[in-house]
């Protein structure tokens, strides 16, 4: 499967560009205009304006994919930086040259330019730019399959960024997850993937590119577990967020990985269609690695279809491209596949020749020394980090001791106040926790009340009397699953939205089995909702679904309709529950003395939640009955708690 290339702050805008092959007339006119302005501003020695215009001109050529003109412009920028002895601008020029070469697969040149940028940034002692340079170098080393150096440089970037909680830590963690995935180190792969998810979850509005990157890594993790359905769902989100941000490279990754999943499903024609689409995008943006990968993917698919000649041509195209760009893993795949093709058409000499090349390259990439070096690097980094923390604590203790000697009386008073506040807050927290625990237990009892259990067991007994053992087993399985879920989440403060919906579906399916043919239901979920990342209070929706079924459909024999809609409202989740039952007004007249235990607990819990989230609107319960139809509509708002 493909992995996204994670580049630094200075590279991000490149990745979201649409690189056209022809230089448009508008772009040519704009470039001429900027060149004229550069000449004019240079005469007046407006150096900052000249620098800004140079960067704008480079961006024009970059957007159009005119890399030769782009590099000519950056070389002019470099001459200007040398003339003015502007080290900061010089580092930016080297970084831009590293970017253009990296994106075109010229990794050795990219290393040279990124190293020069790093040297200047270290001379300027610019820690943020230094961390960017380390990240860039780590990405190039990963593409060259030099995984120990890739980890070293990413760790150096992490070391700087963790001190200031830099938002681009997500790039480092995602890159490290990708390296460990290549090394088939599942533990570290998941560890860094989880770190990346935590950083993104703290961002109120993560951008489309970050969402595409993290969903690609999540899909890769599901892929290692052979959960292809979940992997495909996440790859579709990669394509969705990439299209949303007009990110061609991300679109190529999403479509390419979707194609691989369809291939696993046996839908070869669909896989070929998607891979051809990705090959077109890769050629369009001059993505050397993407082109090499797509040729080998298509080669595999044509070979599966028995088109050996086409498969061999495509595999050799992949090898040629990988060799041009110095791509270790892609060369490895091409060598191995070409060897297998020659073996299949009974050409053993050629098969052996390519197998030897494959074996030699494989040994150089995955030898035991590299694996040991990676472990040593990780250990060394963690040790240095702990030593720095110890040194920092020691320095702080010395300062504290000096201050204690100067103001012992003031500190004693403050300490006493802190202790008093601490115990008061602890008591309040304990009381609140006890009240919350009591609500949870009430909720649990209301969910598992004897009436519900009696009905469930009666339904099972009824199936058994009718000799319908299959239905009885299914009902019992659903009942057991719901019981486990309620037991698990009744003790939790929050639940992710995916689990809440699954538990709700389980409950509704039980009621449908108990009341066959009485009603149908649908759950509509806003496409923009990130269900795995959203946390809400558990079991807040179920009481109103229960009321709709037990009271709304009590007189119905068929044609009952239950609809549940979930919509993202920034910090709130809007839940709308609509049924075509007898209507809330008729229901209340028939049950004058009845008060639903679970509904009462809902209001108690909501009262508690509103103390912390005062912006929660009140629940709306409306009878939507007319002369022709009847029903009830409930709209409630749940705070998003993560």
C-alpha positions as CSV (number, residue, x, y, z in Angstrom):
1,X,0.0,0.0,0.0
2,X,1.1,3.6,-0.6
3,X,2.2,6.0,2.2
4,X,1.9,9.8,2.1
5,X,5.0,11.9,1.8
6,X,5.1,14.2,4.8
7,X,7.1,17.4,4.2
8,X,7.9,20.5,6.3
9,X,6.1,23.9,6.7
10,X,8.0,25.2,3.7
11,X,6.9,22.2,1.5
12,X,3.2,21.9,2.4
13,X,2.0,24.4,-0.1
14,X,3.7,22.5,-2.9
15,X,1.8,19.3,-2.1
16,X,-1.6,20.9,-2.6
17,X,-0.8,22.4,-6.0
18,X,-2.1,21.3,-9.3
19,X,0.9,21.0,-11.5
20,X,0.0,21.6,-15.2
21,X,2.3,20.4,-18.0
22,X,1.7,23.5,-20.2
23,X,2.8,26.9,-19.1
24,X,-0.4,29.0,-19.4
25,X,-0.6,32.4,-21.0
26,X,-1.9,34.0,-17.8
27,X,1.1,32.5,-15.8
28,X,3.6,33.7,-18.5
29,X,2.1,37.2,-18.3
30,X,2.2,37.2,-14.5
31,X,5.8,36.0,-14.5
32,X,6.9,38.8,-16.9
33,X,5.1,41.3,-14.7
34,X,6.9,40.1,-11.6
35,X,10.3,40.1,-13.3
36,X,9.7,43.7,-14.3
37,X,8.8,44.6,-10.7
38,X,11.9,42.8,-9.4
39,X,14.1,44.9,-11.8
40,X,12.4,48.1,-10.7
41,X,12.6,47.4,-6.9
42,X,16.2,46.3,-7.2
43,X,17.1,49.7,-8.7
44,X,15.7,51.3,-5.6
45,X,17.3,48.7,-3.3
46,X,14.0,47.7,-1.7
47,X,15.6,44.4,-0.6
48,X,12.6,43.0,1.3
49,X,10.2,43.7,-1.6
50,X,12.7,42.0,-4.0
51,X,12.8,38.9,-1.9
52,X,9.1,38.7,-1.6
53,X,8.7,39.1,-5.4
54,X,11.3,36.4,-6.1
55,X,9.4,34.0,-3.8
56,X,6.1,34.9,-5.7
57,X,7.8,34.2,-9.0
58,X,9.1,30.9,-7.9
59,X,5.6,30.0,-6.7
60,X,4.2,30.7,-10.2
61,X,6.6,28.4,-11.9
62,X,6.1,25.8,-9.2
63,X,2.3,25.8,-9.6
64,X,2.7,25.4,-13.3
65,X,5.2,22.5,-12.9
66,X,7.9,24.5,-14.8
67,X,10.7,23.0,-12.8
68,X,13.6,24.3,-15.0
69,X,12.3,27.9,-14.8
70,X,11.6,27.3,-11.1
71,X,15.2,26.3,-10.5
72,X,16.5,29.2,-12.6
73,X,14.5,31.6,-10.4
74,X,15.8,30.0,-7.2
75,X,19.4,30.3,-8.5
76,X,18.7,34.0,-9.1
77,X,17.4,34.2,-5.5
78,X,20.5,32.5,-4.3
79,X,22.8,35.0,-6.1
80,X,20.8,37.8,-4.6
81,X,21.2,36.3,-1.1
82,X,24.9,35.9,-1.6
83,X,25.2,39.5,-2.8
84,X,23.3,40.9,0.2
85,X,24.9,38.4,2.6
86,X,21.4,37.3,3.7
87,X,21.9,33.9,5.4
88,X,18.2,33.4,6.2
89,X,17.2,34.0,2.6
90,X,20.0,31.7,1.4
91,X,18.7,28.9,3.6
92,X,15.3,29.4,2.1
93,X,16.8,29.1,-1.4
94,X,18.5,25.8,-0.5
95,X,15.3,24.5,1.0
96,X,13.4,25.3,-2.2
97,X,16.0,23.5,-4.3
98,X,15.7,20.5,-2.0
99,X,12.0,20.5,-2.4
100,X,12.0,20.6,-6.2
101,X,14.6,17.8,-6.4
102,X,12.7,15.7,-3.8
103,X,9.4,15.9,-5.6
104,X,11.1,14.9,-8.9
105,X,12.8,11.8,-7.3
106,X,16.3,13.3,-7.3
107,X,16.9,12.4,-3.7
108,X,20.7,12.7,-3.7
109,X,20.5,16.3,-4.8
110,X,17.7,16.9,-2.3
111,X,19.9,15.6,0.5
112,X,22.7,18.0,-0.5
113,X,20.5,21.1,-0.6
114,X,18.6,20.2,2.6
115,X,21.9,19.7,4.4
116,X,23.1,23.1,3.3
117,X,19.9,24.7,4.6
118,X,20.4,22.9,7.9
119,X,24.0,24.1,8.2
120,X,22.9,27.7,7.8
121,X,19.9,27.3,10.2
122,X,22.2,25.9,12.9
123,X,24.6,28.9,12.3
124,X,21.6,31.2,12.8
125,X,20.5,29.1,15.8
126,X,16.9,29.1,14.5
127,X,15.4,26.1,16.3
128,X,12.2,26.0,14.3
129,X,14.0,26.0,10.9
130,X,16.4,23.5,12.2
131,X,13.5,21.1,13.1
132,X,12.1,21.6,9.6
133,X,15.4,20.7,8.0
134,X,15.7,17.6,10.1
135,X,12.2,16.5,9.1
136,X,13.0,17.1,5.4
137,X,16.2,15.1,5.6
138,X,14.3,12.3,7.4
139,X,11.7,12.1,4.7
140,X,14.4,11.9,1.9
141,X,16.3,9.1,3.8
142,X,13.0,7.2,4.1
143,X,12.5,7.4,0.3
144,X,16.1,6.1,-0.1
145,X,15.3,3.2,2.2
146,X,18.0,4.3,4.7
147,X,15.7,3.8,7.7
148,X,18.2,4.3,10.5
149,X,19.1,7.8,9.2
150,X,15.4,8.5,8.6
151,X,14.6,7.8,12.3
152,X,17.7,9.7,13.5
153,X,16.6,12.9,11.7
154,X,12.9,12.6,12.6
155,X,13.9,12.1,16.3
156,X,16.1,15.2,16.2
157,X,13.1,17.2,14.8
158,X,10.8,15.7,17.5
159,X,13.4,16.6,20.2
160,X,13.1,20.3,19.3
161,X,9.4,20.4,18.7
162,X,8.3,18.5,21.8
163,X,9.8,21.2,24.0
164,X,7.5,23.8,22.5
165,X,4.6,21.5,21.7
166,X,4.9,22.4,18.0
167,X,1.7,21.7,15.9
168,X,3.8,20.0,13.2
169,X,4.7,17.2,15.5
170,X,2.0,15.3,13.7
171,X,4.2,15.3,10.6
172,X,7.1,13.7,12.6
173,X,4.9,11.1,14.2
174,X,3.2,10.2,10.9
175,X,6.6,9.9,9.2
176,X,8.0,7.7,12.0
177,X,4.8,5.5,11.8
178,X,5.4,5.1,8.1
179,X,9.1,4.1,8.6
180,X,8.2,1.5,11.2
181,X,5.5,0.1,8.9
182,X,8.2,-0.4,6.3
183,X,10.3,-2.2,8.9
184,X,7.2,-4.3,9.8
185,X,7.5,-3.1,13.5
186,X,3.8,-3.2,14.4
187,X,4.3,-2.0,18.0
188,X,6.1,1.2,17.1
189,X,4.0,1.7,14.0
190,X,0.8,1.8,16.2
191,X,2.5,3.9,18.9
192,X,3.5,6.8,16.6
193,X,0.2,6.5,14.7
194,X,-1.6,7.0,18.0
195,X,0.6,10.0,18.9
196,X,-0.3,11.6,15.6
197,X,-4.0,11.0,16.2
198,X,-3.7,12.7,19.7
199,X,-2.1,15.8,18.2
200,X,-4.8,16.1,15.5
201,X,-7.6,15.6,18.0
202,X,-6.3,18.6,20.0
203,X,-6.8,20.8,16.9
204,X,-10.3,22.3,16.7
205,X,-10.2,22.4,12.9
206,X,-7.5,20.1,11.5
207,X,-6.8,20.9,7.9
208,X,-7.7,18.6,4.9
209,X,-4.1,17.6,4.4
210,X,-3.6,16.5,8.0
211,X,-6.9,14.5,7.9
212,X,-5.8,12.8,4.6
213,X,-2.4,11.9,6.1
214,X,-3.8,10.4,9.4
215,X,-6.6,8.5,7.6
216,X,-4.0,7.0,5.3
217,X,-2.0,5.8,8.3
218,X,-5.1,4.5,10.1
219,X,-6.0,2.6,6.9
220,X,-2.5,1.2,6.8
221,X,-2.9,-0.1,10.3
222,X,-6.2,-1.8,9.5
223,X,-4.5,-3.3,6.4
224,X,-1.9,-5.0,8.7
225,X,-4.8,-6.5,10.6
226,X,-6.4,-7.7,7.3
227,X,-9.5,-5.6,8.1
228,X,-10.0,-4.6,4.5
229,X,-13.5,-3.0,4.9
230,X,-12.2,-0.6,7.5
231,X,-9.1,0.1,5.4
232,X,-11.2,0.9,2.3
233,X,-13.4,3.3,4.3
234,X,-10.3,5.2,5.5
235,X,-8.7,5.2,2.0
236,X,-11.9,6.7,0.6
237,X,-11.6,9.5,3.3
238,X,-8.0,10.1,2.1
239,X,-9.3,10.7,-1.4
240,X,-12.2,12.8,0.0
241,X,-10.1,15.1,2.0
242,X,-7.4,15.4,-0.7
243,X,-10.1,16.4,-3.3
244,X,-11.5,18.8,-0.8
245,X,-8.1,20.5,-0.5
246,X,-7.3,20.0,-4.3
247,X,-4.2,17.9,-3.2
248,X,-3.2,15.9,-6.3
249,X,-0.6,13.8,-4.4
250,X,-3.1,12.8,-1.7
251,X,-5.7,11.9,-4.3
252,X,-3.1,9.6,-6.0
253,X,-2.5,7.9,-2.7
254,X,-6.1,7.5,-1.8
255,X,-7.2,6.2,-5.2
256,X,-4.1,3.9,-5.5
257,X,-4.8,2.2,-2.1
258,X,-8.5,1.9,-3.0
259,X,-7.4,0.1,-6.1
260,X,-5.3,-2.4,-4.1
261,X,-8.2,-3.2,-1.8
262,X,-10.5,-3.8,-4.8
263,X,-7.8,-6.1,-6.1
264,X,-8.0,-8.1,-2.9
265,X,-11.7,-8.3,-3.4
266,X,-11.1,-9.7,-6.8
267,X,-12.5,-6.7,-8.7
268,X,-9.5,-6.5,-11.1
269,X,-11.1,-4.2,-13.7
270,X,-12.0,-1.7,-11.0
271,X,-8.4,-1.9,-9.7
272,X,-6.9,-1.3,-13.1
273,X,-9.2,1.7,-13.7
274,X,-8.2,3.4,-10.5
275,X,-4.4,2.6,-11.0
276,X,-4.5,4.1,-14.5
277,X,-6.1,7.2,-12.9
278,X,-3.3,7.4,-10.4
279,X,-0.6,6.9,-13.0
280,X,-2.1,9.9,-14.9
281,X,-2.0,12.1,-11.7
282,X,1.6,10.9,-10.9
283,X,2.8,11.8,-14.4
284,X,0.9,15.1,-14.2
285,X,2.7,16.2,-11.0
286,X,6.0,14.6,-12.0
287,X,5.9,12.2,-9.0
288,X,8.8,9.9,-9.7
289,X,8.0,7.4,-6.9
290,X,4.3,7.4,-7.7
291,X,5.0,6.6,-11.4
292,X,7.3,3.7,-10.5
293,X,4.8,2.3,-8.0
294,X,1.9,2.5,-10.5
295,X,3.8,0.7,-13.3
296,X,4.5,-2.2,-10.9
297,X,0.9,-2.3,-9.6
298,X,-0.5,-2.4,-13.2
299,X,2.1,-5.0,-14.1
300,X,0.8,-7.2,-11.4
301,X,-2.8,-6.8,-12.4
302,X,-2.1,-7.6,-16.1
303,X,-0.1,-10.6,-15.1
304,X,-3.1,-11.8,-13.0
305,X,-5.2,-11.5,-16.2
306,X,-2.7,-13.6,-18.2
307,X,-1.4,-10.6,-20.2
308,X,2.3,-11.5,-19.6
309,X,3.8,-9.4,-22.3
310,X,2.1,-6.2,-21.1
311,X,3.0,-7.1,-17.5
312,X,6.7,-7.5,-18.4
313,X,6.8,-4.1,-20.3
314,X,5.2,-2.3,-17.4
315,X,7.5,-4.0,-14.8
316,X,10.6,-2.9,-16.8
317,X,9.2,0.7,-17.0
318,X,8.9,0.6,-13.2
319,X,12.5,-0.6,-12.8
320,X,13.8,2.1,-15.2
321,X,12.0,4.9,-13.3
322,X,13.0,3.5,-9.8
323,X,16.6,3.3,-11.0
324,X,16.5,6.9,-12.4
325,X,15.3,8.2,-9.0
326,X,17.3,6.0,-6.7
327,X,14.2,4.4,-5.1
328,X,15.3,1.3,-3.2
329,X,11.9,-0.3,-2.4
330,X,10.5,0.2,-5.9
331,X,13.6,-1.4,-7.5
332,X,13.2,-4.3,-5.1
333,X,9.6,-4.8,-6.1
334,X,10.5,-4.6,-9.8
335,X,13.4,-7.1,-9.6
336,X,11.3,-9.6,-7.7
337,X,8.3,-9.4,-10.1
338,X,10.4,-9.5,-13.3
339,X,12.1,-12.6,-12.0
340,X,8.7,-14.2,-11.3
341,X,7.4,-13.3,-14.8
342,X,10.5,-14.9,-16.5
343,X,10.1,-18.0,-14.4
344,X,6.4,-18.3,-15.4
345,X,7.3,-18.2,-19.1
346,X,10.1,-20.7,-18.7
347,X,13.1,-18.4,-19.0
348,X,15.2,-19.6,-16.0
349,X,18.4,-17.8,-16.9
350,X,16.7,-14.4,-16.9
351,X,14.6,-15.3,-13.9
352,X,17.8,-16.2,-11.9
353,X,19.6,-13.0,-13.0
354,X,16.8,-10.8,-11.7
355,X,16.4,-12.8,-8.5
356,X,20.1,-12.3,-7.7
357,X,19.6,-8.6,-8.1
358,X,16.6,-8.7,-5.9
359,X,18.3,-10.7,-3.2
360,X,21.4,-8.5,-3.1
361,X,19.3,-5.3,-2.8
362,X,17.0,-6.9,-0.2
363,X,20.0,-7.8,2.0
364,X,21.3,-4.3,1.9
365,X,18.0,-2.8,3.0
366,X,16.8,-5.3,5.6
367,X,20.0,-6.7,7.2
368,X,20.1,-7.3,10.9
369,X,22.6,-4.6,11.6
370,X,20.1,-1.9,10.5
371,X,17.4,-3.4,12.7
372,X,19.8,-3.3,15.7
373,X,20.9,0.3,14.8
374,X,17.3,1.5,14.8
375,X,16.7,0.0,18.3
376,X,19.9,1.7,19.6
377,X,18.9,5.1,18.1
378,X,15.5,4.9,19.8
379,X,17.1,3.9,23.2
380,X,19.7,6.6,22.9
381,X,17.0,9.3,22.2
382,X,14.9,8.2,25.1
383,X,18.0,8.2,27.4
384,X,19.1,11.6,26.4
385,X,15.5,12.9,26.9
386,X,15.4,11.5,30.5
387,X,18.9,12.9,31.2
388,X,17.8,16.4,30.1
389,X,14.7,16.1,32.3
390,X,16.9,15.2,35.3
391,X,19.3,18.1,34.6
392,X,16.3,20.5,34.2
393,X,14.8,19.3,37.5
394,X,18.1,19.7,39.3
395,X,18.5,23.3,38.1
396,X,14.9,24.1,39.1
397,X,15.6,22.6,42.6
398,X,18.6,24.9,43.1
399,X,16.5,27.9,42.2
400,X,13.7,26.8,44.5
401,X,16.1,26.4,47.4
402,X,17.4,29.9,47.0
403,X,13.9,31.4,46.9
404,X,12.9,29.4,50.0
405,X,15.8,30.9,52.0
406,X,14.7,34.4,50.9
407,X,10.9,34.0,51.5
408,X,10.1,31.1,53.8
409,X,7.3,32.8,55.6
410,X,5.5,33.8,52.3
411,X,5.9,30.3,50.9
412,X,4.5,28.7,54.0
413,X,1.3,30.8,53.8
414,X,0.9,30.1,50.1
415,X,1.4,26.4,50.8
416,X,-1.2,26.4,53.4
417,X,-3.7,28.1,51.1
418,X,-2.9,25.7,48.3
419,X,-3.5,22.7,50.6
420,X,-6.8,24.1,51.7
421,X,-7.9,24.8,48.1
422,X,-6.7,21.3,47.1
423,X,-8.8,19.6,49.8
424,X,-11.9,21.7,49.0
425,X,-11.6,21.0,45.3
426,X,-11.0,17.3,46.1
427,X,-14.2,17.1,48.2
428,X,-16.2,18.8,45.5
429,X,-14.9,16.5,42.8
430,X,-15.6,13.5,45.0
431,X,-19.2,14.6,45.6
432,X,-19.7,15.3,42.0
433,X,-18.2,11.9,41.1
434,X,-20.5,10.1,43.6
435,X,-23.5,11.9,42.0
436,X,-22.4,10.9,38.6
437,X,-21.7,7.3,39.6
438,X,-25.2,7.2,41.1
439,X,-26.7,8.4,37.8
440,X,-24.7,5.8,35.9
441,X,-26.0,3.0,38.1
442,X,-29.6,4.3,37.7
443,X,-29.1,4.4,34.0
444,X,-27.7,0.8,34.1
445,X,-30.6,-0.4,36.1
446,X,-33.1,1.3,33.8
447,X,-31.4,-0.2,30.7
448,X,-31.4,-3.7,32.3
449,X,-34.7,-3.5,34.1
450,X,-36.5,-6.8,34.9
451,X,-39.3,-5.9,32.4
452,X,-36.9,-5.7,29.5
453,X,-35.1,-8.9,30.6
454,X,-38.4,-10.7,31.0
455,X,-39.5,-9.7,27.5
456,X,-36.2,-10.7,26.0
457,X,-36.2,-14.2,27.6
458,X,-39.9,-14.6,26.7
459,X,-39.0,-13.9,23.1
460,X,-36.2,-16.5,23.2
461,X,-38.6,-19.0,24.8
462,X,-41.2,-18.3,22.1
463,X,-38.6,-19.0,19.3
464,X,-37.6,-22.3,21.0
465,X,-41.2,-23.4,21.3
466,X,-41.7,-22.8,17.6
467,X,-38.5,-24.7,17.0
468,X,-36.9,-21.6,15.5
469,X,-33.5,-22.2,17.0
470,X,-31.6,-20.0,14.5
471,X,-33.7,-17.0,15.4
472,X,-33.4,-17.8,19.1
473,X,-29.6,-18.0,18.8
474,X,-29.5,-14.7,16.9
475,X,-31.7,-13.0,19.5
476,X,-29.7,-14.4,22.4
477,X,-26.4,-13.2,20.7
478,X,-27.7,-9.7,20.2
479,X,-29.0,-9.6,23.8
480,X,-25.7,-10.8,25.2
481,X,-23.8,-8.2,23.0
482,X,-26.1,-5.4,24.2
483,X,-25.7,-6.5,27.9
484,X,-21.9,-6.5,27.6
485,X,-22.0,-3.0,26.0
486,X,-24.2,-1.6,28.7
487,X,-22.1,-3.1,31.5
488,X,-18.9,-1.7,29.9
489,X,-20.1,1.8,29.2
490,X,-22.2,2.4,32.3
491,X,-19.0,3.0,34.2
492,X,-17.4,5.3,31.6
493,X,-17.6,9.1,31.3
494,X,-17.5,9.1,27.6
495,X,-17.9,6.9,24.5
496,X,-16.8,7.3,20.9
497,X,-19.7,8.0,18.5
498,X,-19.0,4.8,16.5
499,X,-19.5,2.6,19.6
500,X,-22.6,4.6,20.7
501,X,-24.2,4.0,17.3
502,X,-23.3,0.3,17.3
503,X,-24.9,-0.1,20.8
504,X,-28.0,1.8,19.6
505,X,-28.3,-0.4,16.5
506,X,-28.0,-3.5,18.7
507,X,-30.9,-2.3,20.9
508,X,-33.1,-1.4,17.9
509,X,-32.5,-4.8,16.3
510,X,-33.5,-6.6,19.5
511,X,-36.7,-4.6,19.6
512,X,-37.3,-5.4,15.9
513,X,-36.9,-9.1,16.5
514,X,-39.3,-8.9,19.5
515,X,-41.8,-6.9,17.4
516,X,-41.4,-8.3,13.9
517,X,-42.7,-6.4,10.9
518,X,-44.0,-3.6,13.2
519,X,-41.4,-0.9,12.2
520,X,-38.3,-0.1,10.2
521,X,-35.5,2.3,11.0
522,X,-32.7,4.3,9.4
523,X,-29.7,6.2,10.9
524,X,-28.4,9.1,8.9
525,X,-25.0,10.4,9.8
526,X,-23.4,13.7,8.6
527,X,-20.5,12.8,6.3
528,X,-18.2,15.3,7.9
529,X,-18.5,13.7,11.3
530,X,-15.2,12.0,12.4
531,X,-17.0,9.3,14.4
532,X,-13.8,7.6,15.7
533,X,-12.6,11.0,17.1
534,X,-15.8,12.3,18.7
535,X,-16.6,11.5,22.3
536,X,-20.0,12.0,23.9
537,X,-21.7,11.0,27.2
538,X,-22.8,7.3,26.8
539,X,-26.4,6.1,26.3
540,X,-28.0,9.6,26.0
541,X,-29.9,8.8,22.8
542,X,-31.4,5.4,23.7
543,X,-34.1,6.6,26.1
544,X,-35.9,8.5,23.3
545,X,-35.5,5.7,20.9
546,X,-37.0,3.4,23.5
547,X,-40.0,5.8,24.0
548,X,-40.6,5.9,20.2
549,X,-40.7,2.1,20.0
550,X,-42.5,1.2,23.2
551,X,-45.0,4.1,23.3
552,X,-45.1,5.4,19.8
553,X,-45.6,2.0,18.1
554,X,-47.6,0.4,20.9
555,X,-50.8,0.3,18.7
556,X,-49.1,-0.4,15.4
557,X,-49.0,-3.7,13.6
558,X,-47.0,-2.6,10.6
559,X,-45.5,0.4,8.7
560,X,-43.8,2.0,11.7
561,X,-41.0,4.4,10.7
562,X,-38.1,5.4,13.0
563,X,-35.5,7.9,11.7
564,X,-32.4,9.0,13.6
565,X,-30.3,11.9,12.2
566,X,-26.8,13.0,13.5
567,X,-25.5,16.4,12.4
568,X,-22.2,18.2,13.4
569,X,-22.9,21.6,15.1
570,X,-19.3,22.6,16.0
571,X,-19.0,21.8,19.7
572,X,-22.4,20.0,19.7
573,X,-23.9,16.9,18.2
574,X,-27.5,17.5,17.0
575,X,-29.6,14.3,17.3
576,X,-33.1,14.3,15.7
577,X,-35.4,11.3,16.4
578,X,-38.6,11.1,14.3
579,X,-41.3,8.5,14.4
580,X,-44.7,8.0,12.9
581,X,-46.3,6.6,16.0
582,X,-49.3,7.7,17.9
583,X,-47.8,11.1,18.8
584,X,-46.6,12.4,22.2
585,X,-49.9,13.9,23.1
586,X,-51.9,10.7,22.6
587,X,-49.1,8.7,24.4
588,X,-49.3,11.0,27.4
589,X,-53.1,10.7,27.6
590,X,-52.8,6.9,27.6
591,X,-50.1,6.8,30.2
592,X,-51.1,9.6,32.6
593,X,-49.4,8.0,35.6
594,X,-46.4,6.5,33.8
595,X,-43.0,8.2,34.0
596,X,-40.1,6.6,32.0
597,X,-37.2,6.0,34.4
598,X,-34.6,6.3,31.6
599,X,-36.1,9.6,30.4
600,X,-36.0,11.0,34.0
601,X,-32.3,10.0,34.3
602,X,-31.6,11.6,31.0
603,X,-32.8,15.0,32.3
604,X,-30.7,14.5,35.5
605,X,-27.6,13.7,33.5
606,X,-28.2,16.6,31.1
607,X,-28.6,19.0,34.1
608,X,-25.1,17.8,35.3
609,X,-23.6,18.3,31.8
610,X,-25.0,21.8,31.5
611,X,-23.1,22.8,34.6
612,X,-19.9,22.3,32.5
613,X,-21.4,23.2,29.1
614,X,-23.8,26.1,29.6
615,X,-24.3,26.6,25.8
616,X,-26.3,23.4,25.4
617,X,-29.8,24.2,24.0
618,X,-32.9,22.6,25.7
619,X,-34.4,19.4,24.3
620,X,-37.3,19.9,21.9
621,X,-40.1,17.3,21.9
622,X,-42.9,18.1,19.4
623,X,-46.1,16.3,18.3
624,X,-46.0,16.3,14.5
625,X,-49.5,14.7,14.1
626,X,-51.9,16.1,11.5
627,X,-55.4,15.1,10.4
628,X,-53.8,12.5,8.1
629,X,-50.6,11.4,9.9
630,X,-49.3,11.2,13.4
631,X,-45.9,11.1,15.0
632,X,-43.3,12.7,17.4
633,X,-40.1,14.6,16.7
634,X,-37.4,14.9,19.3
635,X,-34.3,17.2,18.9
636,X,-31.6,17.0,21.5
637,X,-28.0,18.4,21.6
638,X,-25.1,16.5,23.1
639,X,-21.8,18.2,24.0
640,X,-18.7,16.8,22.2
641,X,-16.5,16.1,25.2
642,X,-13.0,15.4,23.7
